[in-house]
Amino acid sequence: MTQSTTDKDQLVLGYWAARGRAESSRLLLHYTKTPFIDKMYQMGDVPDYNRDDWLNEKYKLGLDFPNLPYLIDGDLKLTQSTAILYYLGRKYNLMGNNPKQEALIIMLCEQAYDLRLKFITLCYGPNGNSPNEQKNFIETTLTENLQQFDRYFSKNKNQFAVDDRPTVADFQLFYCIDCSCSFNGSHVLLEKYINVKAFLQRIRELPQLKDYIIQSQAQVPMLLKRISESMHLKELIEENLEEWPTTGNPFYLDMLYLHYDGYSQRIIVQRLNYISDEKEKILSCIRNASINDLFIAYGYQYTQPIIENYPFPLYTRSTIQNDT
Ligand SMILES: N[C@@H](CCC(=O)N[C@@H](CS)C(=O)NCC(=O)O)C(=O)O
């Protein structure tokens, strides 16, 4: 139940205007009919992906580890999406009835989260739009996961994932499996895994969630911003190499493994994650740019190295500067 009026006792769940890492908690709050402020921050569009809406507040909220999503519940200020989900689970008695159920809930949540992470990594990566990569994801990662979830559900004698009533695991499983089945062709696969399909349907039809799920899927995007390979290539080709880097597409940097060499004062590019005729040009541009040029071009933006499609933690400007 989203509320727009501010009441100091009301829960606040802050995240981008996307489903992303906040959605399982949103499902839980809607299921429990908890009034909460669904604070959604807007991210700007191409090419800057302006994050000011969030950055203007980021360090003013009293969060120990400022990030999105965050939850404010009175004097409790939490970040880390799974900590938020498990906290809400405990608060609303949705973490099982004993240690065994709780362990199963956590196992299922983490398993579902891992699947979603692989899906997201592909979507945000340079090959996210490639039909071949999507097909490969469906045939390998998704198939293996659906097989395992299907086997779990076929053995499970409860009405929901670990009990005869929903727990935190149901919200996480629903959201993560549902969104990981978004590529064309996934739904054909889902027909084969009837227990998973029936589970998704059961959650979708919960009277407490039915309307919310329809509304959220129609209005709130699943991903933050889609970064497509063609956009990178187009912009990179249009760049004037003499002046590069000039204007900012911060996600150029996301595709690279960057290492700040304090001695030479340069960012060393060790890997570029897609094959292109422009590769050598791009590499030489970046190699020849000083760290100051890069910071002028990319301003406050973080750089997130991705190696072999695995995103490494976000490095702040000062982390790179200090080479720590
Ligand atoms: N491990 C954290 C990751 C949080 C994270 O990476 N948040 C992204 C959005 S998914 C973000 O944009 N955070 C805002 C920031 O870095 O300032 C979690 O699960 O909550």
The ligand as an SDF file (V2000), in Angstrom:
LIG
                    3D

 20 19  0  0  0  0  0  0  0  0999 V2000
   24.5150   -5.3090   -2.4800 N   0  0  0  0  0  0  0  0  0  0  0  0
   23.6500   -4.1440   -2.6060 C   0  0  0  0  0  0  0  0  0  0  0  0
   23.8860   -3.5270   -3.9710 C   0  0  0  0  0  0  0  0  0  0  0  0
   23.2030   -2.1710   -4.0660 C   0  0  0  0  0  0  0  0  0  0  0  0
   23.3860   -1.5210   -5.4420 C   0  0  0  0  0  0  0  0  0  0  0  0
   24.2900   -1.8900   -6.2280 O   0  0  0  0  0  0  0  0  0  0  0  0
   22.5260   -0.5540   -5.7290 N   0  0  0  0  0  0  0  0  0  0  0  0
   22.5370    0.1020   -7.0260 C   0  0  0  0  0  0  0  0  0  0  0  0
   21.2000   -0.1320   -7.7110 C   0  0  0  0  0  0  0  0  0  0  0  0
   20.8980   -1.8510   -7.9250 S   0  0  0  0  0  0  0  0  0  0  0  0
   22.6550    1.6150   -6.9150 C   0  0  0  0  0  0  0  0  0  0  0  0
   22.4470    2.3040   -7.8910 O   0  0  0  0  0  0  0  0  0  0  0  0
   22.9830    2.1230   -5.7480 N   0  0  0  0  0  0  0  0  0  0  0  0
   23.0600    3.5660   -5.5530 C   0  0  0  0  0  0  0  0  0  0  0  0
   24.4380    4.0460   -5.2930 C   0  0  0  0  0  0  0  0  0  0  0  0
   25.4030    3.2840   -5.5740 O   0  0  0  0  0  0  0  0  0  0  0  0
   24.5810    5.1860   -4.8620 O   0  0  0  0  0  0  0  0  0  0  0  0
   22.1980   -4.5730   -2.4090 C   0  0  0  0  0  0  0  0  0  0  0  0
   21.8710   -5.7410   -2.6870 O   0  0  0  0  0  0  0  0  0  0  0  0
   21.3980   -3.7600   -1.9500 O   0  0  0  0  0  0  0  0  0  0  0  0
  1  2  1  0
  2  3  1  0
  2 18  1  0
  3  4  1  0
  4  5  1  0
  5  6  2  0
  5  7  1  0
  7  8  1  0
  8  9  1  0
  8 11  1  0
  9 10  1  0
 11 12  2  0
 11 13  1  0
 13 14  1  0
 14 15  1  0
 15 16  2  0
 15 17  1  0
 18 19  2  0
 18 20  1  0
M  END
$$$$
